[in-house]
């Protein structure tokens, strides 16, 4: 027996009965995949709630501050909540980040200095980062060619790290961005980070985590990433944040990024 909604759609929009059968078959085909993501969603929901509980979030964290805003309890505790979610030493969460590009820009410019080299191992970064990096109009980044097949060229990455001591930061873009490659799984990112750290433990591994938050039970910081950044306009903002971003990772790197966002100290 047809549902009333299906009857209405057939009468009002002349949708044929076989279309509803295709719809039901499609839902059946992806049912197992939906179950996987339902479990991931439930896991991350509990992880976030636990972070709020551990930091004892209450009404006092939503009060206004006065003066220069030093030691703002709401702001500072929100940073701690994010650090717990990403399992990191520190985090920086601010509405002053215009978007994920701004957050990534602060992370990069705060942790790179004159004559330092950044190695991009997932191909050309987002178009919006080209001006920040200074490669606008070029196809390739650093010493490695752009990857076309969505895999890490491990041998080339290791060779470049061995040969070029000026490399201080390795950039990994988790999502596909505007390219045709696949997005990288956290497990894949973890494998290449392990290989990098075996060769150069002093290198900062930065992961652009935009679009990647909470879609797995682990984050890049759980598998060795020193620093990550992303936008509150996307996953972590729940679709309601009009602006903002976050940076999380080792304290020394987060501090450097914070000094770039505002001023040192």
N, C-alpha and C positions, 0 to 999 in steps of 0.2 A: 504494500500500500504506500503510495507516494505521500511524502510529508506535505503539509500545507504550503510551506515555502516553495517547494519544488513545483507544486501545482500553480502557484501564483506566477513563478518565473516562466513556466511553460505557456501560460495564458497571456501574460503581459508582454513578454519578450520573445515569444516564439522559440524558446530553447527546446531542442529535441531531447527525448528521453535518453538516447544513447550518450549524450553529453554528460548526464548525471552518472551514467555507468562508468564513463571514463574517469570522472572525478573521484568516484568511490574506489576505483581500481588504483588510481594514483596514490590516494591516501593509504591504501593497503600496502602498496609497494614500498613506501617510505616509513612504514610504522616502526620497524626495528631501529632505523636511524633516529627517529624522533624519540624513542625510548632512551637511547644513549644520551641525547642532548637534554632530555628531561632530568636524567640522573646528574649530569654535569651542572645543570641549573640549580638543582636542589643542593648539591654539594657546596657550590659557591655562595648560595643564599645563606647557608649555615656558617660558612667561613666568614662572611661579612658581618653577620649578626654576632658571632663570637668575638670579632675584633672590637665591635661596639661595646660588648659586655666587658671585655678585658680592660678597656680604657674607661669603663664606668661612665659612659655618655649619659648625661641627664640634662635637665632644663638649664642648669647653670652654664652649660657650654654654648647656649644660644643667646646669652646676654651681650649687650654692646660694650665695647671698650672705650676708654677715653684717652686724652693726651696723644702721645705718639704711637700708641698701640703696641708698646713693648710687652712681652709676656702675655699676649692675648690667649686666654685659656682655650677658647673655641678653635682658633686657628691652629695653635700648637698641638692640641689633642687630635684634630683631624689629620694632621701630618702623621701622628703616631698610629692612627687607625689604618692609614694607607700603608705605613711601614709594616704593620702586622699582616695586612692582606697580601702584600708582595713578599713577605718574609725577608725584609731588608733591615739594615741598620738605621736608615733614615728615609724621609720622604718630604717632598715639597708640593703642596697642593694649593693653588691660588686661582682666583677668578681673573687675576691680572694677566694670565696667559691668554692671549687672544684665541689660540687654537693649538692643535697638536704640533703644527709646524713651529710655532713660537716656542713651545716647550722643548722640542727637539733642538731648535736653534740655540736656546740657552744652555742646554746640556752639552752641545758640541763646542760652542764658543767659550763656555766657561772652563772647559777641560782641555782645550788645545791652545798651544802657544806658538810663537814665531819659530819657524823651521821644523815644527812637528808635522808629521804626515798622518793623514787619516786614510785607512784602507777600507774601501767599501766592497764587501765580499758577496753581496747579493745583487750586484748589478747597479745600474743607475738609480739613485734614490728618487723619491717623489719629485715631481716637477716643481712643487712649491719649495723644495730645499735647494734647488739649483742656484738661486741667487745667494743663499747663505753660504754655500760651499764655494761659489765662484766658478761654476762650470756651465753656466747658461749657454745653450747652443752647442754643447759638445755631447758626444754619445757615450764616452767611456769615463770611468772614475778611477783615479789613482793608478795603480800599477796593474790592475787586473781588467780584462775585457768584461763587458757586460755579459752576464749569464743569460742564455736564451732558454735553457731547458728546465729551469727551476731547481737546479742542484748546486751544491757547493763544489767548486773546483779545488778540492782539498790539497792536492799536490802543489798547485800554483800558489795557494794561500800560504802554505808552510814555507815554500821556497822564498817568497817575497819577504816574509817575516824574518827569515834567517839572514837575508841579504841586506835588508834596509833597517838599520837601527833607529832611524828617525821616526819610524812608525810608533805612535803613542796611543792611538785609538783605532779600534776595529769597529766599523759600522755594519749592523745587520738590520735590514728592513724585513719585519716579520710578514706583513701583508703583501699582496701582489701590487698594491698601489695602482698605477695606471698602466702597468705592463701586462704581458700575457702569461708570465710564469705563474706557477701555483704558489699559494702561501706556504710558509714553512711551519711545520709542526714544532711544538716546544721540544720534543724529543730529538728532532733533527738539529735544532739550534744547540741543544745540550751537547751533542756529539762533536760539532765543529768547535764549540767553546773549549771542550776538553783537549782537542788537538792543538788549539791555539795556545792554551795555557801550558801545555807540555813544552812548547818551544819558547814562548815569551810570557812568563808569569807576570811581568811588569806592565803589559799592555792592558789598557782599559777596554773591555768589550761592552759596547753600547748597543742596545736593541731598541729600535723604533717600534713601540708596542701598539701603535694605533690600530684599531679594529680588532685587536687580539685579546683584550682583557676579558677574563671570565668565560672564555669559550672552551677552556680545558680546566682540569682540576689542578694544574700547575701552571706557573708563569715562568718566563725566561730567567728571572732572578732565582728561581728554585733549581736551576740547572747550571748556574755559574755566571750569569750575566752580572757585570759590575754596576751597570746603570741602565735604566729604562725610562722612557718618556711616552706620554700619550695625551689624548684630548678628553675633556669631560663632555664635549659635545657628542661624543660617540657612546661606547658601551657603559663606561662608569658614570656618565651623567644621566643614565636611564631615559634618554630621549627628551629630557626637560631642561637641561642646563644650556643656556644660551651662549656661554663662553667658559673659559677655564681650561686648565690642564694640570698635569702632575709629572713629577720626576721622582724616581725612587731608586735606591741602591746603596752603595757604600757611602758613609757619611762624608768622606773627603771629596767625593765627586759631586754629591748633592749640594754641599756647601759652595763649591766652585760655581755650580749652575745658579744657585741662589744669588751669589754676588753679581752674576751677569744680569739677572732679572731686575735687581734693584741696585744696591751699591755694596761694596765690600764691608762686611761687618754688620 
